[in-house]
Amino acid sequence: MEDKYAPISKLLLALEKTGKKYDVEKIKKAYLHAAEFHEGQFRQSGEPFVYHPIAVAEIVATLELDTDSICAALLHDTVEDCGDKVDVGAIRREYGEEVAMLVDGLTKLVQIPFEDKEDEHVENLRKMFLAMSKDIRVIFIKLCDRLHNMRTLSAKRPEKQRVTALETMYVYAPLAHRLGMQRIKQELENISLSYLDPIGYAQVKEDIEKRYGQSRDFIENARNSISEKLDDSKLKYSLEGRVKTVYSIYKKMFENNKSFEEIFDFYALRIIVETELECYTVLGIIHDMFNSVPGRFKDYISTPKPNMYRSLHTTVIGRDGIPFEVQIRTWEMHRIAEYGLAAHWKYKTGAESRAEIDQKLQWVSKLIDVEDETNDHDEFMHALKIDIFHDETFVFTPKGDVITLPQGSTVIDVAYAIHSAVGNKMVGAKINGMIVPIDRVPQNGEIVEILTSNASKGPSRDWLKIIKTGEARTKIRQWFKKEKQAENILVGRTEIDKEFKKFNRPYTEEQREEILSNVASRIGIQSVESLYNTIGYGGISMNKVASKLRDEFDRIVKPLVQEPVEVDIESLNKQATPRKTSKSGGVIIDGVDGCMVKFAKCCNPLPGDELIGFITKGYGVSVHKRDCPNVIANMKKAEYEGRWVSAYWEQGASLMGTSSQFFEAMLRIFAKDNIGLLAQITVALADMRVNLVSVSTQKRADGDIIINLTVNAKNLEHVNSIVSRLKSIDNIDDVTRGFGS
Ligand code: MN
């Protein structure tokens, strides 16, 4: 009979080799469940999906994490990918609270897609740290998951490869570094680089191999002479040589603008001994044998790196004047150097007592909260946060709580981040003990104290213009909504009055009421009064209201302009000499003199397009593209008879580059849903120096997407060149001149 556990035989063997106690039955059960849930799912490489969680579990096993971590690794994609078959509750019932919590943490992490966009990026990190603060094993497993995805990245589409590699380079590798997990970090960096700069990667790799070949004699010689001396000393040691990683050499070359020939220490010897004292003994021996390079000795034993890395580093000059690095450490230091924080989880099994795990977690959450200022790990966590969240600001409360805010946040944002009650009662603020203005933007690491008073009259409407965070905005609006109804109504009414004044046409009070109640119901608001109120507390932007207001106004209030001019479109088209008009935006309208011309928003005509004009009521002539769907649909309608006029571009308006005027062109892109696509489009536009006015995307039922772009273009030729450039982007199926809804 075929062994149903054959696919995890490697995993089980690896666990056995650790010599630690694992609940093998539980792990086997988790595997069978994973296989069942992922039944019929395949990876892009074509292999059964379940191979992925097995591989992740194998990597987790190298970290010697506990039974629950192995189970969670096996089940990590089930809730996400097989939601119809299993949920966190089911996992909790089968495997207990911890596995459920780990799987849940891993599920939430993948639900935040990375799209090169700052806010999502930061949100992704925030969620990750939150999950990490609950249980750091979530991050360990996540890193293993990412590592396996990187190892198998070649099966993905090139665009996906680039985005994943970028994300790995900028988020996961630094995270692994901060957690001291060098082994995973280096592999993540190397694989990422091989996708991000394949040519550079191959070049450095070849250079290293060549140099290694040339230096073999030298390396052998150095090793042998050191071995001899260490043997004499009667120390128990392990000596290994290693070529530095492609990425570390690549980085040195590019950061220091050096050629490969100028990078000397591509090779390092590592000596591992039993005790700390022996490290220094070995250092003495090495320095006796070789001349050391000044300034290159680093004692990370007495002063560990923030990520807990400890070792002695020295660079010495070998035979023929070739320098090489020697790293000296104990086995304990070695384990921490390779696995970092995960090394602390070694030797823990499912039998580990709850209290001890809780204590471990407490220590981790202390790292997150940066609460205990005397804790050595504060600095580590502080560095971690500052380094990884470079787009966020961290401030401290006087109690030492850390508050994370988007860069540019003010002290008001800090107040609302603490609590809405603090914000609402805020009367001032101190930074590092000094009173500061209320719009002050605190810097990283500053201590912000919010001054409150029960006599405070509440937030000011002006604050809405100063603050940065959505949280503060929401809370301030809530306050106004609740506390200041009468005032809101007054503010809202004043805003509306301003809009009515802009129309500059007489209207009656009844018309006003009718217009406003129409606007209110179009927005979904019950009454005119609550429309005022909503505008007053900022629940809706005046921009949104204004367009509907104008719409209704035009419908209800009679225009002042003359009756539409009767024109026969056929005869107009035949007219030889168009009469020029002023304020025409480069457009000549036949048969109508001196009228206002505007470009229709539905099709945004460009110089070079064939045009037609439509005489609006009270707005002059609206100019459409001749083939605009609105023109085609309305051309024959009786009610519009006589209102179509022919229109031409002024001479010169269609010549590339001669017009300094830009027109808005709408483009509609039909594409495969692809997370890096928007970035590629923006890059292409930036390349062509085309200004992007707006962008929106809509998903289609088939999973593909439509991207609506509005760009500034000079004329038709210019737009055509933009279109053909965009069409050359992978995953874009088609690009058309779009028409608005
Ligand atoms: Mn996965």
Boltz pocket constraint, residues with backbone or C-beta under 6 A from the ligand:
constraints:
  - pocket:
      binder: B
      contacts: [[A, 52], [A, 76], [A, 77], [A, 145]]
      max_distance: 6.0
